[in-house]
């Protein structure tokens, strides 16, 4: 019997990758813990308190790491604990698939590189239809922490660095989960391209706010919220991913002012630290 635990954190968007297959994200402290226990036998058993979890994504990720022979000879018990709300653009599926891939590789493929582990989750995300692009940008910030600016088509990190630790992510999770039509993001391809170039040049807050105004206009959020957050001291604010969550990055002293903007809206507010820590895995 072998038992391992992997810990991977969440992320929020700086630049949405749908229009150009190029994205940017930053790591946050909300985390996913995946425990995998293997015993002789066959089958994959998934346990989680979260009923909206994609078991297909988890199964596909495991199939990317294990050979058919290994799948036939091992009963795999998986327990998933997540602090990240699912279905709101806060990268829960990237965090979960990365954690599953990391835990599986620790047991079965100890020589796997970070890139191989990441791509197992990215490919599984596409095949299980959890993500359109595979969300390589999301996976990078979940796995490595920090700022990550990526070319998702080439699956390459273009720019990566640590986030200043005096910052917080204040996230609004609306009661209404409704999203706009993400395919319409391509209407503003040039806007997202400009936002991405700003991120590539380390102008992260400007890129995030441009992304926020563009995505809000298309994905049925009120762009005025983005403006109000900036007015109250946010360094940047945006819809995260395809929404509907909205993330504002603030210095710690502006936390209350920015929370006040969200407090009049119908939903929950999450305050998270930024995260620069790489994913970790260990035997239990």
ChimeraX commands (.cxc) that place a marker at each C-alpha (Angstrom):
marker #1 position 0.00,0.00,0.00 radius 0.5
marker #1 position 1.25,3.48,-0.89 radius 0.5
marker #1 position -0.31,6.75,0.26 radius 0.5
marker #1 position 0.69,10.26,-0.84 radius 0.5
marker #1 position -0.68,13.77,-0.49 radius 0.5
marker #1 position -0.32,16.61,-3.01 radius 0.5
marker #1 position -1.10,20.28,-2.29 radius 0.5
marker #1 position -1.74,22.74,-5.13 radius 0.5
marker #1 position -3.06,26.30,-4.83 radius 0.5
marker #1 position -5.59,28.29,-6.86 radius 0.5
marker #1 position -5.13,31.33,-9.09 radius 0.5
marker #1 position -6.95,34.30,-10.61 radius 0.5
marker #1 position -6.79,35.73,-14.12 radius 0.5
marker #1 position -4.80,38.68,-15.32 radius 0.5
marker #1 position -5.55,38.04,-19.02 radius 0.5
marker #1 position -8.19,35.66,-20.38 radius 0.5
marker #1 position -6.68,33.20,-22.90 radius 0.5
marker #1 position -9.81,32.33,-24.90 radius 0.5
marker #1 position -9.41,34.99,-27.61 radius 0.5
marker #1 position -5.71,34.54,-28.44 radius 0.5
marker #1 position -4.62,31.31,-26.70 radius 0.5
marker #1 position -2.30,33.50,-24.64 radius 0.5
marker #1 position -3.02,34.15,-20.97 radius 0.5
marker #1 position -1.68,35.47,-17.68 radius 0.5
marker #1 position -2.53,34.52,-14.09 radius 0.5
marker #1 position -1.35,34.94,-10.52 radius 0.5
marker #1 position -1.33,32.45,-7.65 radius 0.5
marker #1 position -3.57,32.76,-4.58 radius 0.5
marker #1 position -3.51,30.90,-1.25 radius 0.5
marker #1 position -6.78,28.93,-1.57 radius 0.5
marker #1 position -5.69,25.32,-1.84 radius 0.5
marker #1 position -6.57,21.83,-3.00 radius 0.5
marker #1 position -5.35,18.72,-1.15 radius 0.5
marker #1 position -5.44,15.39,-2.99 radius 0.5
marker #1 position -4.64,12.17,-1.12 radius 0.5
marker #1 position -4.11,9.03,-3.19 radius 0.5
marker #1 position -3.86,5.55,-1.72 radius 0.5
marker #1 position -3.05,2.53,-3.88 radius 0.5
marker #1 position -3.72,-1.10,-2.97 radius 0.5
marker #1 position -3.63,-4.30,-5.08 radius 0.5
marker #1 position -6.77,-4.61,-7.21 radius 0.5
marker #1 position -8.45,-2.51,-9.88 radius 0.5
marker #1 position -10.66,0.58,-10.13 radius 0.5
marker #1 position -10.67,4.29,-9.30 radius 0.5
marker #1 position -12.68,5.47,-6.29 radius 0.5
marker #1 position -13.12,9.23,-5.81 radius 0.5
marker #1 position -14.26,10.81,-2.54 radius 0.5
marker #1 position -15.03,14.50,-2.10 radius 0.5
marker #1 position -17.44,16.73,-0.20 radius 0.5
marker #1 position -17.82,18.74,-3.40 radius 0.5
marker #1 position -20.64,17.25,-5.45 radius 0.5
marker #1 position -19.88,19.37,-8.56 radius 0.5
marker #1 position -16.39,17.91,-8.91 radius 0.5
marker #1 position -15.60,16.44,-12.34 radius 0.5
marker #1 position -14.81,12.77,-11.76 radius 0.5
marker #1 position -14.16,12.52,-15.50 radius 0.5
marker #1 position -11.35,15.07,-15.24 radius 0.5
marker #1 position -9.76,13.13,-12.35 radius 0.5
marker #1 position -10.05,9.79,-14.16 radius 0.5
marker #1 position -8.60,11.24,-17.40 radius 0.5
marker #1 position -5.68,12.75,-15.47 radius 0.5
marker #1 position -4.87,9.39,-13.88 radius 0.5
marker #1 position -5.05,7.71,-17.30 radius 0.5
marker #1 position -2.47,10.22,-18.59 radius 0.5
marker #1 position 0.05,9.15,-15.93 radius 0.5
marker #1 position -0.55,5.41,-15.51 radius 0.5
marker #1 position -0.10,2.69,-18.11 radius 0.5
marker #1 position -2.97,0.26,-18.80 radius 0.5
marker #1 position -1.04,-2.43,-16.90 radius 0.5
marker #1 position -0.67,-0.16,-13.85 radius 0.5
marker #1 position -4.39,0.66,-13.98 radius 0.5
marker #1 position -5.23,-3.06,-14.14 radius 0.5
marker #1 position -3.07,-3.91,-11.11 radius 0.5
marker #1 position -3.92,-1.05,-8.73 radius 0.5
marker #1 position -7.03,0.02,-6.87 radius 0.5
marker #1 position -6.74,3.79,-6.58 radius 0.5
marker #1 position -8.56,5.63,-3.78 radius 0.5
marker #1 position -8.63,9.41,-4.17 radius 0.5
marker #1 position -9.76,11.96,-1.61 radius 0.5
marker #1 position -10.12,15.57,-2.75 radius 0.5
marker #1 position -10.42,18.51,-0.34 radius 0.5
marker #1 position -10.74,21.93,-1.93 radius 0.5
marker #1 position -11.05,25.47,-0.58 radius 0.5
marker #1 position -11.67,26.76,-4.12 radius 0.5
marker #1 position -15.31,27.26,-5.22 radius 0.5
marker #1 position -15.89,25.32,-8.47 radius 0.5
marker #1 position -17.37,26.83,-11.60 radius 0.5
marker #1 position -16.52,30.47,-10.88 radius 0.5
marker #1 position -13.28,31.03,-12.80 radius 0.5
marker #1 position -10.99,30.48,-9.79 radius 0.5
marker #1 position -9.01,27.65,-11.44 radius 0.5
marker #1 position -10.32,24.80,-9.28 radius 0.5
marker #1 position -10.12,22.27,-12.14 radius 0.5
marker #1 position -6.50,23.23,-12.96 radius 0.5
marker #1 position -5.58,22.92,-9.27 radius 0.5
marker #1 position -7.34,19.55,-8.93 radius 0.5
marker #1 position -5.94,18.02,-12.16 radius 0.5
marker #1 position -2.41,19.25,-11.26 radius 0.5
marker #1 position -2.70,17.81,-7.73 radius 0.5
marker #1 position -3.95,14.45,-9.04 radius 0.5
marker #1 position -1.15,14.33,-11.65 radius 0.5
marker #1 position 1.46,15.27,-9.03 radius 0.5
marker #1 position 0.27,12.62,-6.55 radius 0.5
marker #1 position 0.08,9.90,-9.24 radius 0.5
marker #1 position 3.52,10.71,-10.60 radius 0.5
marker #1 position 5.01,10.55,-7.08 radius 0.5
marker #1 position 3.81,6.93,-6.83 radius 0.5
marker #1 position 4.14,5.67,-10.42 radius 0.5
marker #1 position 6.43,8.06,-12.35 radius 0.5
marker #1 position 8.93,9.60,-9.91 radius 0.5
marker #1 position 11.14,10.82,-12.76 radius 0.5
marker #1 position 8.39,12.91,-14.35 radius 0.5
marker #1 position 9.33,16.57,-14.86 radius 0.5
marker #1 position 7.15,19.49,-13.76 radius 0.5
marker #1 position 6.23,20.03,-17.42 radius 0.5
marker #1 position 5.09,16.40,-17.86 radius 0.5
marker #1 position 2.98,16.61,-14.70 radius 0.5
marker #1 position 1.43,19.92,-15.80 radius 0.5
marker #1 position 0.65,18.70,-19.32 radius 0.5
marker #1 position -1.07,15.56,-18.02 radius 0.5
marker #1 position -3.60,17.84,-16.30 radius 0.5
marker #1 position -3.84,20.22,-19.27 radius 0.5
marker #1 position -4.52,17.37,-21.74 radius 0.5
marker #1 position -7.03,15.78,-19.37 radius 0.5
marker #1 position -8.83,19.15,-19.07 radius 0.5
marker #1 position -9.27,19.34,-22.85 radius 0.5
marker #1 position -10.30,15.69,-23.23 radius 0.5
marker #1 position -12.84,15.86,-20.40 radius 0.5
marker #1 position -14.16,19.17,-21.87 radius 0.5
marker #1 position -13.55,21.03,-18.62 radius 0.5
marker #1 position -11.50,23.62,-20.51 radius 0.5
marker #1 position -11.48,24.94,-24.08 radius 0.5
marker #1 position -7.75,25.79,-24.18 radius 0.5
marker #1 position -6.47,23.33,-21.55 radius 0.5
marker #1 position -5.81,26.38,-19.35 radius 0.5
marker #1 position -2.01,26.11,-19.37 radius 0.5
marker #1 position -1.84,29.64,-17.90 radius 0.5
marker #1 position -4.07,28.62,-14.97 radius 0.5
marker #1 position -2.15,25.40,-14.37 radius 0.5
marker #1 position 1.19,27.27,-14.22 radius 0.5
marker #1 position 0.11,29.67,-11.46 radius 0.5
marker #1 position -1.63,26.88,-9.54 radius 0.5
marker #1 position 1.50,24.69,-9.74 radius 0.5
marker #1 position 4.36,27.20,-9.49 radius 0.5
marker #1 position 2.70,30.16,-7.73 radius 0.5
marker #1 position 3.61,33.75,-8.60 radius 0.5
marker #1 position 2.85,35.63,-11.81 radius 0.5
marker #1 position 2.81,33.54,-14.99 radius 0.5
marker #1 position 2.41,34.88,-18.53 radius 0.5
marker #1 position 2.01,32.04,-21.01 radius 0.5
marker #1 position 1.54,31.06,-24.63 radius 0.5
marker #1 position -1.09,28.34,-24.22 radius 0.5
marker #1 position -0.87,27.23,-27.83 radius 0.5
marker #1 position 2.87,26.55,-27.55 radius 0.5
marker #1 position 2.48,25.51,-23.89 radius 0.5
marker #1 position 5.30,27.78,-22.90 radius 0.5
marker #1 position 5.88,30.15,-19.96 radius 0.5
marker #1 position 6.93,33.51,-21.41 radius 0.5
marker #1 position 7.32,35.47,-18.17 radius 0.5
marker #1 position 7.25,34.35,-14.54 radius 0.5
marker #1 position 8.15,35.98,-11.23 radius 0.5
marker #1 position 7.18,36.23,-7.57 radius 0.5
marker #1 position 4.27,38.42,-6.42 radius 0.5
marker #1 position 4.92,41.11,-3.75 radius 0.5
marker #1 position 3.75,39.57,-0.47 radius 0.5
marker #1 position 2.06,42.72,0.90 radius 0.5
marker #1 position -0.89,42.10,-1.43 radius 0.5
marker #1 position -4.25,40.35,-1.02 radius 0.5
marker #1 position -6.76,38.99,-3.51 radius 0.5
marker #1 position -10.30,39.97,-2.56 radius 0.5
marker #1 position -12.69,37.77,-4.48 radius 0.5
marker #1 position -16.43,38.18,-4.94 radius 0.5
marker #1 position -18.33,34.96,-5.64 radius 0.5
marker #1 position -21.85,35.91,-6.82 radius 0.5
marker #1 position -24.94,33.89,-5.88 radius 0.5
marker #1 position -25.93,33.87,-9.54 radius 0.5
marker #1 position -23.61,31.52,-11.45 radius 0.5
marker #1 position -24.77,32.75,-14.86 radius 0.5
marker #1 position -22.03,33.47,-17.41 radius 0.5
marker #1 position -22.12,35.25,-20.74 radius 0.5
marker #1 position -21.16,33.66,-24.05 radius 0.5
marker #1 position -17.38,33.09,-23.82 radius 0.5
marker #1 position -17.08,32.69,-27.61 radius 0.5
marker #1 position -17.86,36.41,-27.92 radius 0.5
marker #1 position -14.57,37.23,-26.19 radius 0.5
marker #1 position -12.97,36.80,-29.62 radius 0.5
marker #1 position -14.72,40.01,-30.74 radius 0.5
marker #1 position -12.13,41.87,-28.60 radius 0.5
marker #1 position -9.10,39.84,-29.73 radius 0.5
marker #1 position -6.92,42.95,-30.20 radius 0.5
marker #1 position -7.83,44.26,-26.73 radius 0.5
marker #1 position -6.80,40.96,-25.10 radius 0.5
marker #1 position -3.61,40.92,-27.20 radius 0.5
marker #1 position -2.71,44.38,-25.88 radius 0.5
marker #1 position -3.51,43.32,-22.31 radius 0.5
marker #1 position -1.28,40.25,-22.72 radius 0.5
marker #1 position 1.61,42.34,-24.05 radius 0.5
marker #1 position 1.34,44.57,-20.99 radius 0.5
marker #1 position 1.57,41.48,-18.76 radius 0.5
marker #1 position 4.54,40.22,-20.78 radius 0.5
marker #1 position 6.25,43.54,-19.98 radius 0.5
marker #1 position 5.39,43.16,-16.26 radius 0.5
marker #1 position 2.64,45.82,-16.32 radius 0.5
marker #1 position 0.42,43.31,-14.52 radius 0.5
marker #1 position -2.14,45.64,-12.94 radius 0.5
marker #1 position -2.82,47.58,-16.12 radius 0.5
marker #1 position -3.23,44.32,-18.06 radius 0.5
marker #1 position -5.59,42.89,-15.42 radius 0.5
marker #1 position -7.82,45.97,-15.41 radius 0.5
marker #1 position -8.04,46.12,-19.22 radius 0.5
marker #1 position -8.96,42.42,-19.16 radius 0.5
marker #1 position -11.53,43.17,-16.45 radius 0.5
marker #1 position -13.29,45.90,-18.42 radius 0.5
marker #1 position -13.27,43.79,-21.62 radius 0.5
marker #1 position -14.53,40.57,-20.00 radius 0.5
marker #1 position -17.15,42.38,-17.89 radius 0.5
marker #1 position -18.59,44.01,-21.01 radius 0.5
marker #1 position -18.99,40.61,-22.71 radius 0.5
marker #1 position -19.70,38.21,-19.83 radius 0.5
marker #1 position -22.74,40.00,-18.38 radius 0.5
marker #1 position -21.03,41.75,-15.46 radius 0.5
marker #1 position -21.25,45.47,-14.84 radius 0.5
marker #1 position -17.94,47.16,-15.85 radius 0.5
marker #1 position -18.79,49.87,-13.28 radius 0.5
marker #1 position -17.84,47.41,-10.51 radius 0.5
marker #1 position -14.28,47.32,-11.89 radius 0.5
marker #1 position -14.15,51.13,-11.86 radius 0.5
marker #1 position -15.56,51.31,-8.30 radius 0.5
marker #1 position -12.94,48.82,-7.06 radius 0.5
marker #1 position -10.12,50.92,-8.54 radius 0.5
marker #1 position -11.63,54.06,-7.03 radius 0.5
marker #1 position -11.55,52.44,-3.58 radius 0.5
marker #1 position -7.87,51.55,-3.83 radius 0.5
marker #1 position -7.61,48.26,-5.76 radius 0.5
marker #1 position -4.39,48.02,-7.80 radius 0.5
marker #1 position -6.33,46.04,-10.41 radius 0.5
marker #1 position -9.62,44.17,-10.78 radius 0.5
marker #1 position -11.07,41.71,-13.26 radius 0.5
marker #1 position -13.52,38.94,-13.92 radius 0.5
marker #1 position -11.45,35.82,-13.18 radius 0.5
marker #1 position -11.36,33.31,-16.03 radius 0.5
marker #1 position -14.80,33.16,-17.65 radius 0.5
marker #1 position -16.40,34.31,-14.41 radius 0.5
marker #1 position -18.60,35.01,-12.77 radius 0.5
marker #1 position -16.16,35.60,-9.84 radius 0.5
marker #1 position -14.50,39.01,-9.70 radius 0.5
marker #1 position -11.03,39.41,-8.18 radius 0.5
marker #1 position -9.45,42.63,-6.92 radius 0.5
marker #1 position -5.77,42.86,-5.97 radius 0.5
marker #1 position -5.14,45.25,-3.08 radius 0.5
marker #1 position -2.48,46.34,-0.64 radius 0.5
marker #1 position -3.42,45.07,2.81 radius 0.5
marker #1 position -4.29,48.56,4.10 radius 0.5
marker #1 position -7.02,48.96,1.45 radius 0.5
marker #1 position -8.74,45.66,2.26 radius 0.5
marker #1 position -11.81,47.12,4.02 radius 0.5
marker #1 position -12.51,49.80,1.38 radius 0.5
marker #1 position -12.49,47.25,-1.42 radius 0.5
marker #1 position -14.56,44.71,0.55 radius 0.5
marker #1 position -17.19,47.46,0.97 radius 0.5
marker #1 position -17.68,47.66,-2.82 radius 0.5
marker #1 position -18.56,43.95,-2.89 radius 0.5
marker #1 position -20.65,43.99,0.30 radius 0.5
marker #1 position -23.63,45.61,-1.44 radius 0.5
marker #1 position -23.78,42.75,-3.98 radius 0.5
marker #1 position -25.50,39.38,-3.59 radius 0.5
marker #1 position -22.83,36.76,-2.93 radius 0.5
marker #1 position -19.82,35.83,-0.81 radius 0.5
marker #1 position -16.51,37.60,-0.31 radius 0.5
marker #1 position -13.28,35.58,0.02 radius 0.5
marker #1 position -10.03,37.21,1.15 radius 0.5
marker #1 position -6.94,35.24,0.09 radius 0.5
marker #1 position -3.23,35.88,0.32 radius 0.5
marker #1 position -1.20,35.86,-2.88 radius 0.5
marker #1 position 0.79,32.64,-3.33 radius 0.5
marker #1 position 4.39,32.17,-4.46 radius 0.5
marker #1 position 4.74,28.58,-3.23 radius 0.5
marker #1 position 5.25,25.71,-5.65 radius 0.5
marker #1 position 3.00,22.65,-5.42 radius 0.5
marker #1 position 4.23,20.00,-2.99 radius 0.5
marker #1 position 3.83,16.26,-2.61 radius 0.5
marker #1 position 4.92,13.80,0.07 radius 0.5
marker #1 position 4.37,10.23,1.25 radius 0.5
marker #1 position 2.12,9.68,4.25 radius 0.5
marker link #1:1,2 radius 0.2
marker link #1:2,3 radius 0.2
marker link #1:3,4 radius 0.2
marker link #1:4,5 radius 0.2
marker link #1:5,6 radius 0.2
marker link #1:6,7 radius 0.2
marker link #1:7,8 radius 0.2
marker link #1:8,9 radius 0.2
marker link #1:9,10 radius 0.2
marker link #1:10,11 radius 0.2
marker link #1:11,12 radius 0.2
marker link #1:12,13 radius 0.2
marker link #1:13,14 radius 0.2
marker link #1:14,15 radius 0.2
marker link #1:15,16 radius 0.2
marker link #1:16,17 radius 0.2
marker link #1:17,18 radius 0.2
marker link #1:18,19 radius 0.2
marker link #1:19,20 radius 0.2
marker link #1:20,21 radius 0.2
marker link #1:21,22 radius 0.2
marker link #1:22,23 radius 0.2
marker link #1:23,24 radius 0.2
marker link #1:24,25 radius 0.2
marker link #1:25,26 radius 0.2
marker link #1:26,27 radius 0.2
marker link #1:27,28 radius 0.2
marker link #1:28,29 radius 0.2
marker link #1:29,30 radius 0.2
marker link #1:30,31 radius 0.2
marker link #1:31,32 radius 0.2
marker link #1:32,33 radius 0.2
marker link #1:33,34 radius 0.2
marker link #1:34,35 radius 0.2
marker link #1:35,36 radius 0.2
marker link #1:36,37 radius 0.2
marker link #1:37,38 radius 0.2
marker link #1:38,39 radius 0.2
marker link #1:39,40 radius 0.2
marker link #1:40,41 radius 0.2
marker link #1:41,42 radius 0.2
marker link #1:42,43 radius 0.2
marker link #1:43,44 radius 0.2
marker link #1:44,45 radius 0.2
marker link #1:45,46 radius 0.2
marker link #1:46,47 radius 0.2
marker link #1:47,48 radius 0.2
marker link #1:48,49 radius 0.2
marker link #1:49,50 radius 0.2
marker link #1:50,51 radius 0.2
marker link #1:51,52 radius 0.2
marker link #1:52,53 radius 0.2
marker link #1:53,54 radius 0.2
marker link #1:54,55 radius 0.2
marker link #1:55,56 radius 0.2
marker link #1:56,57 radius 0.2
marker link #1:57,58 radius 0.2
marker link #1:58,59 radius 0.2
marker link #1:59,60 radius 0.2
marker link #1:60,61 radius 0.2
marker link #1:61,62 radius 0.2
marker link #1:62,63 radius 0.2
marker link #1:63,64 radius 0.2
marker link #1:64,65 radius 0.2
marker link #1:65,66 radius 0.2
marker link #1:66,67 radius 0.2
marker link #1:67,68 radius 0.2
marker link #1:68,69 radius 0.2
marker link #1:69,70 radius 0.2
marker link #1:70,71 radius 0.2
marker link #1:71,72 radius 0.2
marker link #1:72,73 radius 0.2
marker link #1:73,74 radius 0.2
marker link #1:74,75 radius 0.2
marker link #1:75,76 radius 0.2
marker link #1:76,77 radius 0.2
marker link #1:77,78 radius 0.2
marker link #1:78,79 radius 0.2
marker link #1:79,80 radius 0.2
marker link #1:80,81 radius 0.2
marker link #1:81,82 radius 0.2
marker link #1:82,83 radius 0.2
marker link #1:83,84 radius 0.2
marker link #1:84,85 radius 0.2
marker link #1:85,86 radius 0.2
marker link #1:86,87 radius 0.2
marker link #1:87,88 radius 0.2
marker link #1:88,89 radius 0.2
marker link #1:89,90 radius 0.2
marker link #1:90,91 radius 0.2
marker link #1:91,92 radius 0.2
marker link #1:92,93 radius 0.2
marker link #1:93,94 radius 0.2
marker link #1:94,95 radius 0.2
marker link #1:95,96 radius 0.2
marker link #1:96,97 radius 0.2
marker link #1:97,98 radius 0.2
marker link #1:98,99 radius 0.2
marker link #1:99,100 radius 0.2
marker link #1:100,101 radius 0.2
marker link #1:101,102 radius 0.2
marker link #1:102,103 radius 0.2
marker link #1:103,104 radius 0.2
marker link #1:104,105 radius 0.2
marker link #1:105,106 radius 0.2
marker link #1:106,107 radius 0.2
marker link #1:107,108 radius 0.2
marker link #1:108,109 radius 0.2
marker link #1:109,110 radius 0.2
marker link #1:110,111 radius 0.2
marker link #1:111,112 radius 0.2
marker link #1:112,113 radius 0.2
marker link #1:113,114 radius 0.2
marker link #1:114,115 radius 0.2
marker link #1:115,116 radius 0.2
marker link #1:116,117 radius 0.2
marker link #1:117,118 radius 0.2
marker link #1:118,119 radius 0.2
marker link #1:119,120 radius 0.2
marker link #1:120,121 radius 0.2
marker link #1:121,122 radius 0.2
marker link #1:122,123 radius 0.2
marker link #1:123,124 radius 0.2
marker link #1:124,125 radius 0.2
marker link #1:125,126 radius 0.2
marker link #1:126,127 radius 0.2
marker link #1:127,128 radius 0.2
marker link #1:128,129 radius 0.2
marker link #1:129,130 radius 0.2
marker link #1:130,131 radius 0.2
marker link #1:131,132 radius 0.2
marker link #1:132,133 radius 0.2
marker link #1:133,134 radius 0.2
marker link #1:134,135 radius 0.2
marker link #1:135,136 radius 0.2
marker link #1:136,137 radius 0.2
marker link #1:137,138 radius 0.2
marker link #1:138,139 radius 0.2
marker link #1:139,140 radius 0.2
marker link #1:140,141 radius 0.2
marker link #1:141,142 radius 0.2
marker link #1:142,143 radius 0.2
marker link #1:143,144 radius 0.2
marker link #1:144,145 radius 0.2
marker link #1:145,146 radius 0.2
marker link #1:146,147 radius 0.2
marker link #1:147,148 radius 0.2
marker link #1:148,149 radius 0.2
marker link #1:149,150 radius 0.2
marker link #1:150,151 radius 0.2
marker link #1:151,152 radius 0.2
marker link #1:152,153 radius 0.2
marker link #1:153,154 radius 0.2
marker link #1:154,155 radius 0.2
marker link #1:155,156 radius 0.2
marker link #1:156,157 radius 0.2
marker link #1:157,158 radius 0.2
marker link #1:158,159 radius 0.2
marker link #1:159,160 radius 0.2
marker link #1:160,161 radius 0.2
marker link #1:161,162 radius 0.2
marker link #1:162,163 radius 0.2
marker link #1:163,164 radius 0.2
marker link #1:164,165 radius 0.2
marker link #1:165,166 radius 0.2
marker link #1:166,167 radius 0.2
marker link #1:167,168 radius 0.2
marker link #1:168,169 radius 0.2
marker link #1:169,170 radius 0.2
marker link #1:170,171 radius 0.2
marker link #1:171,172 radius 0.2
marker link #1:172,173 radius 0.2
marker link #1:173,174 radius 0.2
marker link #1:174,175 radius 0.2
marker link #1:175,176 radius 0.2
marker link #1:176,177 radius 0.2
marker link #1:177,178 radius 0.2
marker link #1:178,179 radius 0.2
marker link #1:179,180 radius 0.2
marker link #1:180,181 radius 0.2
marker link #1:181,182 radius 0.2
marker link #1:182,183 radius 0.2
marker link #1:183,184 radius 0.2
marker link #1:184,185 radius 0.2
marker link #1:185,186 radius 0.2
marker link #1:186,187 radius 0.2
marker link #1:187,188 radius 0.2
marker link #1:188,189 radius 0.2
marker link #1:189,190 radius 0.2
marker link #1:190,191 radius 0.2
marker link #1:191,192 radius 0.2
marker link #1:192,193 radius 0.2
marker link #1:193,194 radius 0.2
marker link #1:194,195 radius 0.2
marker link #1:195,196 radius 0.2
marker link #1:196,197 radius 0.2
marker link #1:197,198 radius 0.2
marker link #1:198,199 radius 0.2
marker link #1:199,200 radius 0.2
marker link #1:200,201 radius 0.2
marker link #1:201,202 radius 0.2
marker link #1:202,203 radius 0.2
marker link #1:203,204 radius 0.2
marker link #1:204,205 radius 0.2
marker link #1:205,206 radius 0.2
marker link #1:206,207 radius 0.2
marker link #1:207,208 radius 0.2
marker link #1:208,209 radius 0.2
marker link #1:209,210 radius 0.2
marker link #1:210,211 radius 0.2
marker link #1:211,212 radius 0.2
marker link #1:212,213 radius 0.2
marker link #1:213,214 radius 0.2
marker link #1:214,215 radius 0.2
marker link #1:215,216 radius 0.2
marker link #1:216,217 radius 0.2
marker link #1:217,218 radius 0.2
marker link #1:218,219 radius 0.2
marker link #1:219,220 radius 0.2
marker link #1:220,221 radius 0.2
marker link #1:221,222 radius 0.2
marker link #1:222,223 radius 0.2
marker link #1:223,224 radius 0.2
marker link #1:224,225 radius 0.2
marker link #1:225,226 radius 0.2
marker link #1:226,227 radius 0.2
marker link #1:227,228 radius 0.2
marker link #1:228,229 radius 0.2
marker link #1:229,230 radius 0.2
marker link #1:230,231 radius 0.2
marker link #1:231,232 radius 0.2
marker link #1:232,233 radius 0.2
marker link #1:233,234 radius 0.2
marker link #1:234,235 radius 0.2
marker link #1:235,236 radius 0.2
marker link #1:236,237 radius 0.2
marker link #1:237,238 radius 0.2
marker link #1:238,239 radius 0.2
marker link #1:239,240 radius 0.2
marker link #1:240,241 radius 0.2
marker link #1:241,242 radius 0.2
marker link #1:242,243 radius 0.2
marker link #1:243,244 radius 0.2
marker link #1:244,245 radius 0.2
marker link #1:245,246 radius 0.2
marker link #1:246,247 radius 0.2
marker link #1:247,248 radius 0.2
marker link #1:248,249 radius 0.2
marker link #1:249,250 radius 0.2
marker link #1:250,251 radius 0.2
marker link #1:251,252 radius 0.2
marker link #1:252,253 radius 0.2
marker link #1:253,254 radius 0.2
marker link #1:254,255 radius 0.2
marker link #1:255,256 radius 0.2
marker link #1:256,257 radius 0.2
marker link #1:257,258 radius 0.2
marker link #1:258,259 radius 0.2
marker link #1:259,260 radius 0.2
marker link #1:260,261 radius 0.2
marker link #1:261,262 radius 0.2
marker link #1:262,263 radius 0.2
marker link #1:263,264 radius 0.2
marker link #1:264,265 radius 0.2
marker link #1:265,266 radius 0.2
marker link #1:266,267 radius 0.2
marker link #1:267,268 radius 0.2
marker link #1:268,269 radius 0.2
marker link #1:269,270 radius 0.2
marker link #1:270,271 radius 0.2
marker link #1:271,272 radius 0.2
marker link #1:272,273 radius 0.2
marker link #1:273,274 radius 0.2
marker link #1:274,275 radius 0.2
marker link #1:275,276 radius 0.2
marker link #1:276,277 radius 0.2
marker link #1:277,278 radius 0.2
marker link #1:278,279 radius 0.2
marker link #1:279,280 radius 0.2
marker link #1:280,281 radius 0.2
marker link #1:281,282 radius 0.2
marker link #1:282,283 radius 0.2
marker link #1:283,284 radius 0.2
view
